[in-house]
Amino acid sequence: MIEVFRSEDFRIGAFGSGRLQVASTWFPPLIPPSLAISPVVLDALPPAANPSTPPVLVVDDQAASRWLLGKMLERLRIDYRFAKDGTEAVALAGTRRWGAFLMDIEMQRLDGDLAAIRLRGLSSFLADVPIIAVTSLPVAEARERCRRAGINGLVRKPVSLFALETQLRRHAAPLFPAEQGFLGGSSRRKPSTC
């Protein structure tokens, strides 16, 4: 593993397979604390956006997970915004047009599956926005919760760029102009895989 980021709160390591791992335990910083990037600053980093498509709302209560998903979306040249939990996601849902929701299933104030049910009930417009679960739950439990909530896709943690892009292309293909992204090409929206 090659360490690519370390702060007082978490570290991120990259493996030769292209998979990234986030550890949220404390590790001694590699650089002086005065120069370390805090998770609050990471939330404010500007995305490498594609202005012709609506942004993706990344919903996770862990700053490291939000940061990592944001970096992956930047790599795919997809604009994004953050919400810290399901309650904040429901509040932000009606503020603009969204390309997709990437939602953790287990969060502190409102779980992702319950937030998805609320999002689907807010308006007919939100009923068509793809929701992709990002979770470390056991596969059987995650699939059942996704199915009950009307969530379109599932990505397991630790998240790989390939798995994320595959699910986004399957359920939110308009986010990708032709030949954009890690996989290249485009695909049609397919039915739920949960």
N, C-alpha and C positions, 0 to 999 in steps of 0.2 A: 504494500500500500504506500502511495505517495501522499503525504499530507499537503492539501492545497489551501487550507484556511484554518486558523486557530485563534480563538479569543478566550476570555475567561469563562464564557458560558458554554461554548461548544466547539467542536472541531469537525472538519470535513475532510475525508480522505478519498482519493481516487484509486481504483484498482485497474489493472491492465485490461479488464473486460469492459471498461467503460462505465462500470457501476460506481456510484458514489455512496459513501456511508457517512451518516451524521451521528456523532456521539454527543450527548448533551451533559455529560459529566464534566466536572471541572478538570482542566489540564493546565499546567503552568504555561503562560504565554511564551511564544517564540520571540515576540518583540515587546518593547516596553509598553505597559498599560496605557500610557499617554498617547501612543500611536495605534493602539488596537482599534479595530472597527467594532462598534457595538451593534447588537441586533436592531436597535432603534434607528441607527444610521443606515443599516442595510435596507430597512423598509423604505427609505427615501431615495434609494438609487434609481435613476431614470432607466426605464426599459428600452431595449432596442426595438422600437415599435414599428409595426406596419400600419400606417395611419388609415388605410382603406378598410380595415376590418375592426369589428368591435373587440374590446379587451376581454380577457379571461379573468374571472374573479377567483383568486386562490384563497381558500378558506382553511385555516389551520391554526390551532392555538399555540403551536410551537414556532417560535421565531426562526429557528434553524431550518425547519421544514419549509416555511414560507420562503425563506431566502433561497434555499436549494431549488424549489420549484420555479421561483422567479428566474434564477440563473438558467435553468433548462429552457424556459419559455423564451428568454432572451436569445439563447442559442438557436431556437427555432424561429426567431424574429416574429414573435407574437407579443402584442401589448398585453399588460396585465395590471391588476390592482390587488391589494390585499384586504382581507377581513380576518379578524382575530378569532372569531367563533361564529357559530350558526346564527346567533342573534344579530350580530353585525351584518352578516351576509343577507339576512332577510330585510334588514333596514336599507341596505345598499341596492337591493335587487331592483327596486322601482325607480332608481335615480338615473338610469341610462339603459341603453341596449347592450346586452352582454353576448359574447360569442360562445361562452361555456362557463361552467363552474367546476373547479377542481376542489373537492370537499373531503376533508378528513371525516371519518365516521364518528370517532370518539373525541369529543371536546368538552370543555368544562361547563359552559353555561347552557349550550344547546347542541346536542349531537347532530352530526351531519345528516343522518337519515331523517331525523325529525325536521331539520331545517329544509331538506329537500321536499318533504310533504307540504310544508308551509309555502315554499316557493311555488310549487305546482298549483296550489290553491289560490295564490294571489291574483293571477290574471291568466287569460288564455295565451297571452304573449309569452309569459315565462314557462308555460307548459311545454313549449317546443324548444327551450334552451337546453342543450345537453348538460347533464350533470355526471361527472366522473368521480367516483370515490377513490380516495388515496388513503390506504389503510394498512395497518400491520396486523389486523385481526385475522384469525384463522379463516381460510378460504370459504369453508362451508357457512360459517356464521356471517361473514362479510357478504357473500352472495345472497343469502336469505334476507338480510337487512336491506340490501340494495334493491332486491326484487320488490319487497313490501313498500319501499319508499318511491319507486319509480325512477331509480337512478339508472342511467344508461350504460355506464361502463365501470370498470374496476382496475385500478393499478395498485399493486402490492408494494409496500415499503420493505426494504430500501428501493427507491424508485430508480429505474434506469431510463436514460433518455430514449432509448428504442421503445420501451413499453409505453412511456408517456406519449410519444409521437404516434405510435400505433393506435392507441385509444382516441387521441384527438382527431386523427385522420378518419377513423371509423365513425365517430359520432359528431364531429365538428369540422368536416372537410372544408367549408368556406373560409376557415382561418388560414388556409394554405393556398396562396396563388400557385399556379403550375410551377413545378420544379423547385419549390421552396421547402426547406426543412432538412432534416437528417436523412430521411428515406427518399426524398424527391418524389415528384409525381403527385397525383391526387387520387382521392377515392370518394365513393358515395357514402352517405350516412347509412348505417346499418342498424338493425334492431338491437335492442338491449342484449348485453352479454352477461348480465348479472343473473 
